[in-house]
Amino acid sequence: MAQDPNASPINPLPTVVWLLVLPIIALEIVFGAGARGLAGGPAAIGWRLDAIQDYAVSGAVVKWMFTTWQFPTEHLLRFVTYPFVHYSFTHALFVVVFMLALGKMVGEVFRLWAVLIIFFASAIGGALAYSLLLNESIPLVGGYPAVYGLIGAYTFLLWVSMSGRGSDQFRAFSLIGFLLGIQLLFGILFGGSRDWVADIFGFATGFALSFVVVPGGWARLRARLRHR
């Protein structure tokens, strides 16, 4: 079989993946340069902490907004900015790896706007659950709730595929079960915040939205409901 000698050895990533990953990479380059004294002077050492303070979601602030029914723009923006800021390079690295893998698989099926909706809606849903259901003093930051939304979309694709083949659809949820099990184990062994609550709700948001934003979503959902 003839092969194109000019073909890239690496499968190209959907554009939407780069739109979501590049801001994280750019921020880590800036934070790294500042921490090593390569840019910004002495004040640059605190750039990451400043970004966390400016863009993380605070549970106390979210509760205040719903209690007083006041929603300042600066605090609402945090719901869509916190996924791009991370506590450390390692934290960001794992998020980027998941986004590259899951974003490619989901982005090859879903349209660009659909992936963006799933990503940001999952981030918002996870942040609301973390803030309103818990009394955590640790602010929520990082892309995991949004990544879990992409896992929810990927799980939806597996679920539909297994349904079409007549396979056990519950097997589609093995990935989320494994990941949450690992998180709970690490939480028990090493402590930390209960941000896994945000991840669960991010996953649920991504899975539920997939019924709507997948190509032919409403028709697929109506057809499935008629056969119940």
Phi, psi and omega per residue, in radians:
M1 nan 2.224 -3.094
A2 -1.222 2.491 3.116
Q3 -2.099 2.555 3.121
D4 -1.325 2.006 -3.117
P5 -1.165 -0.323 -3.134
N6 -1.628 0.002 -3.105
A7 -1.221 2.492 3.123
S8 -1.251 2.393 3.114
P9 -1.223 -0.267 3.140
I10 -1.945 2.242 3.126
N11 -1.098 2.277 -3.105
P12 -1.148 2.535 3.117
L13 -1.520 2.560 3.045
P14 -1.019 2.593 -3.110
T15 -0.976 -0.676 -3.078
V16 -1.076 -0.534 3.129
V17 -1.137 -0.783 3.120
W18 -1.131 -0.639 3.127
L19 -1.061 -0.569 -3.101
L20 -1.582 -0.548 -3.059
V21 -1.485 -0.660 -3.047
L22 -1.045 -0.683 3.085
P23 -1.066 -0.645 3.117
I24 -1.147 -0.800 3.141
I25 -1.096 -0.755 -3.131
A26 -1.085 -0.752 3.127
L27 -1.110 -0.704 3.140
E28 -1.153 -0.614 3.072
I29 -1.121 -0.763 3.134
V30 -1.125 -0.823 3.139
F31 -1.079 -0.733 3.141
G32 -1.117 -0.743 3.124
A33 -1.118 -0.700 3.125
G34 -1.168 -0.744 -3.113
A35 -1.154 -0.486 -3.124
R36 -1.654 0.110 3.101
G37 1.312 0.300 -3.119
L38 -1.514 -0.205 -3.134
A39 -2.754 2.597 2.981
G40 1.461 -0.138 3.134
G41 1.310 -2.938 -3.089
P42 -1.008 -0.582 -3.104
A43 -1.172 -0.367 -3.078
A44 -1.172 -0.353 3.137
I45 -1.046 -0.524 -3.107
G46 -1.683 0.216 -3.102
W47 -1.037 -0.721 -3.116
R48 -1.126 -0.782 3.130
L49 -1.119 -0.650 3.092
D50 -1.114 -0.729 -3.136
A51 -1.145 -0.701 3.098
I52 -1.084 -0.752 3.133
Q53 -1.115 -0.639 -3.056
D54 -1.462 -0.449 -2.968
Y55 -2.155 -0.189 -3.140
A56 -1.277 2.778 3.106
V57 -1.676 2.162 3.121
S58 -1.751 2.203 3.117
G59 -1.058 -0.680 -3.137
A60 -1.110 -0.708 -3.138
V61 -1.190 -0.711 3.132
V62 -1.106 -0.774 3.092
K63 -1.066 -0.698 3.106
W64 -1.072 -0.724 -3.130
M65 -1.081 -0.756 -3.114
F66 -1.335 -0.456 3.098
T67 -1.278 -0.757 -3.103
T68 -1.614 -0.172 -3.085
W69 1.018 0.675 3.038
Q70 -2.054 2.306 -3.043
F71 -2.297 1.355 3.127
P72 -1.047 2.464 -3.104
T73 -1.005 -0.688 -3.094
E74 -1.063 -0.554 3.125
H75 -1.490 -0.568 3.079
L76 -1.139 -0.646 -3.137
L77 -1.097 -0.457 -3.136
R78 -1.054 -0.503 -3.121
F79 -1.131 -0.410 -3.135
V80 -1.947 -0.077 3.100
T81 -1.772 -0.479 -3.042
Y82 -1.091 -0.476 3.138
P83 -1.144 -0.251 -3.062
F84 -1.711 -0.133 -3.139
V85 -1.939 2.392 -3.048
H86 -2.296 2.783 -3.100
Y87 -1.240 -0.441 -3.100
S88 -2.766 2.953 3.083
F89 -1.073 -0.722 -3.134
T90 -1.100 -0.747 3.086
H91 -0.966 -0.836 -3.141
A92 -1.172 -0.659 -3.098
L93 -1.052 -0.819 -3.134
F94 -1.124 -0.671 3.106
V95 -1.105 -0.773 -3.138
V96 -1.102 -0.739 3.131
V97 -1.060 -0.801 3.116
F98 -1.102 -0.722 -3.117
M99 -1.150 -0.662 3.110
L100 -1.118 -0.758 -3.101
A101 -1.259 -0.933 -3.082
L102 -1.267 -0.659 3.126
G103 -1.065 -0.652 3.108
K104 -1.141 -0.830 -3.090
M105 -1.148 -0.730 -3.131
V106 -1.339 -0.709 -3.096
G107 -1.167 -0.366 3.097
E108 -1.363 -0.219 3.126
V109 -1.919 -0.815 -3.110
F110 -1.491 2.654 3.048
R111 -1.260 2.850 -3.095
L112 -0.979 -0.840 -3.097
W113 -1.114 -0.572 -3.131
A114 -1.192 -0.718 3.115
V115 -1.126 -0.719 3.113
L116 -1.094 -0.727 3.113
I117 -1.088 -0.807 3.141
I118 -1.079 -0.785 -3.100
F119 -1.058 -0.945 -3.043
F120 -1.326 -0.622 3.090
A121 -1.137 -0.661 3.101
S122 -1.168 -0.682 3.081
A123 -1.087 -0.763 -3.136
I124 -1.170 -0.810 3.128
G125 -1.057 -0.746 3.115
G126 -1.124 -0.716 -3.132
A127 -1.172 -0.696 3.114
L128 -1.121 -0.758 3.137
A129 -1.119 -0.792 3.135
Y130 -1.050 -0.710 -3.050
S131 -1.376 -0.687 -3.013
L132 -1.594 -0.465 -3.095
L133 -1.604 -0.389 -3.077
L134 -2.025 2.961 3.032
N135 -2.104 0.893 -3.108
E136 -1.433 2.351 3.069
S137 -1.508 -0.290 -3.131
I138 -1.389 2.162 3.140
P139 -1.177 2.656 -3.139
L140 -1.574 2.196 -3.137
V141 -2.587 2.639 3.119
G142 1.872 2.832 -2.994
G143 -1.581 0.106 -3.059
Y144 -1.057 -0.791 3.116
P145 -1.006 -0.690 3.103
A146 -1.201 -0.697 3.094
V147 -1.090 -0.715 3.091
Y148 -1.125 -0.487 3.011
G149 -1.115 -0.699 3.063
L150 -1.162 -0.611 3.043
I151 -1.099 -0.673 3.080
G152 -1.080 -0.721 3.106
A153 -1.153 -0.725 3.099
Y154 -1.121 -0.697 3.090
T155 -1.084 -0.677 3.087
F156 -1.046 -0.770 3.136
L157 -1.095 -0.734 3.087
L158 -1.115 -0.724 -3.120
W159 -1.054 -0.784 3.121
V160 -1.163 -0.732 -3.132
S161 -1.092 -0.780 -3.141
M162 -1.169 -0.585 3.093
S163 -1.114 -0.721 3.138
G164 -1.159 -0.516 -3.140
R165 -1.598 -0.072 -3.113
G166 1.345 0.321 3.141
S167 -1.473 2.971 3.094
D168 -1.205 1.940 -3.054
Q169 -1.195 -0.387 -3.124
F170 -1.164 -0.335 3.090
R171 -1.134 -0.378 3.123
A172 -1.120 -0.384 -3.088
F173 -1.640 0.171 -3.106
S174 -1.177 -0.614 -3.130
L175 -1.131 -0.852 -3.125
I176 -1.146 -0.632 3.096
G177 -1.100 -0.736 3.134
F178 -1.139 -0.816 -3.095
L179 -1.124 -0.756 3.127
L180 -1.169 -0.614 3.085
G181 -1.087 -0.745 3.093
I182 -1.092 -0.751 -3.138
Q183 -1.107 -0.763 -3.140
L184 -1.126 -0.682 3.115
L185 -1.086 -0.807 3.116
F186 -1.119 -0.631 3.115
G187 -1.127 -0.691 3.123
I188 -1.196 -0.718 -3.071
L189 -1.340 -0.670 -2.984
F190 -2.076 -0.059 3.135
G191 1.310 -2.762 -3.129
G192 1.942 -3.053 -3.096
S193 -1.384 2.948 3.127
R194 -1.707 0.837 -3.126
D195 -1.243 -0.133 3.055
W196 -1.098 -0.388 3.060
V197 -1.092 -0.752 3.088
A198 -1.094 -0.658 3.141
D199 -1.144 -0.742 3.138
I200 -1.070 -0.811 -3.129
F201 -1.233 -0.531 3.020
G202 -1.102 -0.773 3.093
F203 -1.054 -0.835 -3.115
A204 -1.069 -0.685 3.122
T205 -1.129 -0.811 3.139
G206 -1.098 -0.711 3.136
F207 -1.141 -0.815 -3.089
A208 -1.152 -0.728 -3.118
L209 -1.159 -0.449 -3.109
S210 -1.072 -0.528 3.097
F211 -1.065 -0.518 -3.041
V212 -1.632 -0.743 -2.976
V213 -1.635 -0.202 3.086
V214 -1.148 2.530 3.101
P215 -0.910 2.171 -3.072
G216 1.310 0.400 -3.000
G217 -1.032 -0.912 -3.105
W218 -1.100 -0.723 3.135
A219 -1.116 -0.713 3.127
R220 -1.097 -0.758 -3.124
L221 -1.153 -0.762 3.134
R222 -1.108 -0.720 -3.136
A223 -1.111 -0.672 -3.134
R224 -1.189 -0.701 3.127
L225 -1.168 -0.602 3.129
R226 -1.136 -0.501 -3.087
H227 -1.582 0.090 3.115
R228 -1.363 nan nan
